[in-house]
Amino acid sequence: MPLLTVFTPTYNRAHTLHKCYESLIKQTSKDFIWLIIDDGSNDETKDLVKKWINSNDDFKIKYIYKENGGMHTAHNIAYENSNTELTMCLDSDDYLADDAVEIISNNWVEFGDDCYAGLVGLDSFIDGSIVGESFPPLLKGEKFRNIHRNFPGDKKFIYRTEVFNSYPPYPIFENERFTPLSLKYFLIDERYKLLVINKVLCYVEYLEDGSSKNIIDSYKKNPRGFLELRKATMVMEPSFKRKFFSAAQYVMGNIMIRNNHFIKESPNKFITILSIPFGGIMYFHISRTKRKKLNSKLR
């Protein structure tokens, strides 16, 4: 059994999926399985993957097709079907550094332990610049908790499959297609540390139809999914300022879904009550923005 499962959620990305495949072909270590979770694609993704499966002998490729439900549901399916010690997501428009799997394996063999949730490395843009904040120079084999708060910006997370599956799957809400993936990351951060790999593991490109580029629109379309994250961060954020901001977003989301019981359901009722005026202002701002965009289209 290989050490690592690299899984790729994809939806109508046959035109970019080859980047993932080509980067996996180039890996200096083939100690991995590639698991593709097709979230209801209606393009040529299935035929493309079938061709790769028949022609590739270097590593195992596993393909799972499911009805469209959003990226978080693809993550649920991926971890349910991962049997390796470590699991990592590689988005359908990204690709790995040639030695990424080797770096992950070596670091885990040298520093890994059951008391850690896994590893975290750096993402880079195509031009070589680091996404978000990089780790301190010469950092190697160190253990950090709360990576998201200490080092903002996307990172490449490699989790122990057993740890990730010990937490409930991402919640699924009717008529919504997104729950923030950081929800489980925050929950895991509360209990575990991660081993830091101070090297670039993945190269990312934020496409116009990708989730990162459309996060605000996604927030409007998936308020219940985001509310789950706000409930968590309202409790787990270290400072009052961050808790307050999460609470204001929580209030805004509940106004969007017309939930009158949000104070009773809040995990931090005091700060929620304080943030009501600010949550109302945030809701008004988003609603006004939507109306401006609609009016501009009608002109």
C-alpha positions in Angstrom: 0.0 0.0 0.0 1.4 3.4 -1.0 1.9 6.1 1.7 -0.2 8.8 0.1 -3.5 9.3 -1.7 -3.6 12.3 -4.0 -7.2 13.1 -4.7 -8.6 15.5 -7.3 -12.2 16.8 -7.1 -13.2 17.8 -10.6 -16.3 19.2 -12.4 -16.1 19.7 -16.2 -12.3 20.3 -16.0 -11.1 18.0 -18.8 -9.3 21.0 -20.3 -7.1 21.5 -17.2 -7.0 18.0 -15.6 -4.0 17.0 -17.8 -1.9 19.4 -15.7 -2.4 17.3 -12.6 -1.8 14.0 -14.5 1.4 15.3 -16.2 2.8 16.5 -12.8 2.1 13.1 -11.3 3.9 11.3 -14.2 6.9 13.5 -13.4 7.0 12.6 -9.7 10.4 11.4 -8.5 8.6 9.1 -6.1 5.5 7.0 -7.2 4.6 6.2 -3.6 1.0 7.4 -4.1 -2.5 6.6 -5.6 -4.3 9.2 -7.7 -8.0 9.3 -6.8 -10.3 11.3 -9.1 -13.7 12.3 -7.7 -15.8 13.4 -10.7 -18.6 15.6 -9.3 -21.1 15.1 -12.1 -19.0 16.2 -15.1 -20.7 16.1 -18.5 -17.6 16.8 -20.6 -15.0 14.2 -21.7 -13.5 13.8 -18.3 -14.5 10.1 -18.0 -13.1 9.1 -21.3 -9.9 11.0 -20.6 -9.3 9.3 -17.3 -10.1 5.9 -18.8 -7.3 6.5 -21.4 -4.9 7.4 -18.6 -5.8 4.3 -16.6 -5.2 2.0 -19.5 -1.9 3.6 -20.5 -0.3 4.3 -17.1 1.7 1.7 -15.2 3.7 4.0 -12.9 0.9 4.5 -10.3 -2.6 3.4 -9.6 -5.5 5.7 -10.8 -8.9 5.3 -9.2 -12.0 7.1 -10.7 -15.3 7.7 -8.8 -18.2 9.4 -10.5 -20.9 11.0 -8.3 -23.9 13.3 -8.8 -23.0 17.0 -8.6 -23.0 18.2 -5.0 -20.1 20.6 -4.6 -16.4 20.4 -3.7 -17.1 19.6 0.0 -19.1 16.5 -1.0 -16.2 15.4 -3.2 -13.9 15.7 -0.2 -16.2 13.6 1.8 -16.2 10.8 -0.8 -12.4 11.0 -1.2 -11.6 10.5 2.4 -14.2 7.7 2.6 -12.3 5.9 -0.2 -8.8 6.6 0.9 -7.0 3.7 2.5 -3.5 5.2 2.7 -1.9 6.7 5.8 -1.8 10.2 4.3 -4.3 12.0 2.0 -3.8 15.2 0.1 -6.1 17.2 -2.3 -4.7 18.4 -5.6 -7.2 20.7 -7.3 -8.1 20.1 -10.9 -6.4 23.3 -12.1 -3.2 22.9 -10.1 -0.1 20.7 -10.4 2.6 19.4 -8.1 6.3 20.2 -7.9 8.2 17.3 -9.5 9.6 16.1 -6.1 6.5 16.9 -4.0 5.6 13.2 -3.2 9.3 12.5 -2.3 9.5 15.5 0.0 6.3 14.5 1.7 7.4 10.9 2.2 10.8 11.8 3.5 9.5 14.4 5.9 6.9 12.0 7.3 9.4 9.1 7.7 11.9 11.4 9.5 9.5 13.5 11.6 6.1 12.0 11.5 4.3 10.7 14.5 0.7 9.6 15.5 0.3 12.7 17.7 0.4 15.0 14.6 -2.5 15.6 12.1 -0.2 15.5 9.1 2.0 17.9 7.2 1.7 21.3 5.6 3.8 22.8 2.8 3.8 25.9 0.6 1.7 26.7 -2.5 3.2 28.9 -5.2 1.8 30.9 -8.1 3.0 29.9 -11.6 5.5 32.8 -11.5 7.2 31.3 -8.4 5.9 33.7 -5.8 4.6 32.2 -2.6 0.8 32.2 -2.0 0.0 34.2 1.2 2.7 34.2 3.9 5.6 31.9 3.7 7.1 30.1 6.7 10.1 31.4 8.6 13.5 30.7 6.9 15.3 27.4 7.6 12.2 26.0 9.3 12.3 22.2 9.1 10.5 19.5 11.0 8.8 22.1 13.3 5.3 21.5 14.6 2.7 24.2 14.4 -0.9 24.6 15.5 -3.4 27.0 13.9 -1.5 27.3 10.6 -4.5 29.2 9.1 -4.2 32.0 11.7 -0.4 32.2 11.9 0.4 32.0 8.2 -2.5 33.4 6.0 -3.0 32.3 2.4 -3.5 28.9 0.8 -1.2 26.1 1.9 -0.9 22.5 0.9 -2.2 20.3 3.6 -1.5 16.6 3.8 -3.6 15.0 6.5 -3.4 11.6 8.2 -6.5 9.9 6.8 -7.4 8.4 10.2 -7.4 11.8 11.9 -9.4 13.5 9.1 -12.0 10.8 9.2 -12.3 11.0 13.0 -14.3 14.2 12.5 -17.8 14.4 11.0 -18.0 14.8 7.2 -18.7 18.2 5.8 -22.4 19.0 6.3 -24.7 19.0 3.2 -27.5 21.5 2.8 -30.4 21.3 0.4 -30.0 23.7 -2.6 -26.4 24.6 -1.6 -23.2 23.5 -3.3 -20.5 24.7 -0.9 -19.3 24.3 2.7 -15.9 25.9 3.4 -13.2 23.3 3.6 -11.5 25.2 6.3 -14.3 24.1 8.7 -12.6 20.8 9.4 -9.1 22.4 9.2 -10.1 24.6 12.1 -11.5 21.8 14.1 -8.4 19.7 13.6 -6.2 22.6 14.5 -7.8 22.8 18.0 -6.4 19.4 18.9 -3.4 18.6 16.6 -0.3 20.2 15.3 1.1 19.9 11.8 4.6 19.2 10.6 5.9 22.1 8.5 7.5 21.5 5.1 9.2 24.8 4.2 9.2 24.0 0.4 6.8 24.5 -2.5 4.8 21.4 -3.1 2.1 22.8 -5.4 1.6 25.4 -8.1 -1.8 27.0 -8.2 -3.7 29.0 -10.8 -7.0 30.7 -9.8 -9.2 30.3 -12.8 -12.1 32.6 -13.4 -14.6 29.8 -12.8 -12.8 28.5 -9.7 -14.1 28.6 -6.1 -11.3 31.0 -5.0 -12.2 33.6 -7.6 -15.9 33.4 -6.8 -15.9 33.2 -3.0 -18.2 36.2 -2.5 -20.8 34.9 -4.9 -20.4 31.5 -3.2 -21.1 33.0 0.2 -24.4 34.5 -1.1 -25.5 31.1 -2.6 -24.4 28.9 0.3 -25.2 30.8 3.5 -25.9 27.7 5.6 -22.5 26.1 4.7 -20.7 29.3 5.7 -22.7 29.5 8.9 -21.2 26.2 10.1 -17.8 27.8 9.8 -18.8 31.0 11.6 -20.2 28.9 14.5 -16.8 27.2 14.8 -14.6 30.4 14.5 -16.8 32.3 16.9 -15.5 30.0 19.6 -12.0 29.1 18.3 -10.6 32.4 17.1 -8.0 33.6 19.7 -8.9 37.3 19.8 -12.1 39.2 20.6 -11.8 41.1 17.3 -11.8 37.9 15.2 -14.6 36.4 17.3 -16.6 39.5 16.8 -16.1 39.5 13.1 -17.2 35.9 12.8 -20.2 36.7 14.9 -21.1 39.6 12.6 -20.9 37.3 9.6 -23.0 34.8 11.5 -25.6 37.4 12.0 -25.5 38.4 8.3 -25.9 34.8 7.2 -28.9 34.2 9.4 -30.6 37.4 8.1 -30.0 36.0 4.6 -31.9 32.7 5.5 -34.5 34.5 7.6 -33.6 32.6 10.7 -35.1 34.3 13.8 -33.6 31.8 16.3 -30.0 32.6 15.6 -29.2 34.0 19.1 -30.5 30.8 20.7 -28.5 28.7 18.3 -25.3 30.7 18.7 -22.4 29.1 20.5 -21.4 32.5 21.8 -24.6 34.4 22.5 -23.1 37.5 24.2 -20.8 38.4 21.3 -23.6 37.5 18.8 -25.9 40.1 20.4 -23.1 42.7 20.4 -22.5 42.1 16.7 -26.1 42.4 15.5 -25.9 46.0 14.2 -22.7 45.2 12.3 -24.1 42.0 10.9 -27.1 44.0 9.7 -24.8 46.5 8.0 -22.9 43.7 6.3 -26.2 42.2 5.0 -27.3 45.6 3.7 -24.0 46.1 1.9 -24.2 42.7 0.2 -27.9 43.2 -0.8 -27.1 46.6 -2.2 -24.2 45.2 -4.2 -26.5 42.6 -5.7 -29.0 45.2 -6.7 -26.3 47.4 -8.3 -25.1 44.5 -10.4 -28.6 43.6 -11.4 -29.4 47.2 -12.4 -26.2 47.5 -14.4 -27.2 44.3 -16.4 -30.6 45.7 -17.1 -29.3 49.0 -18.6 
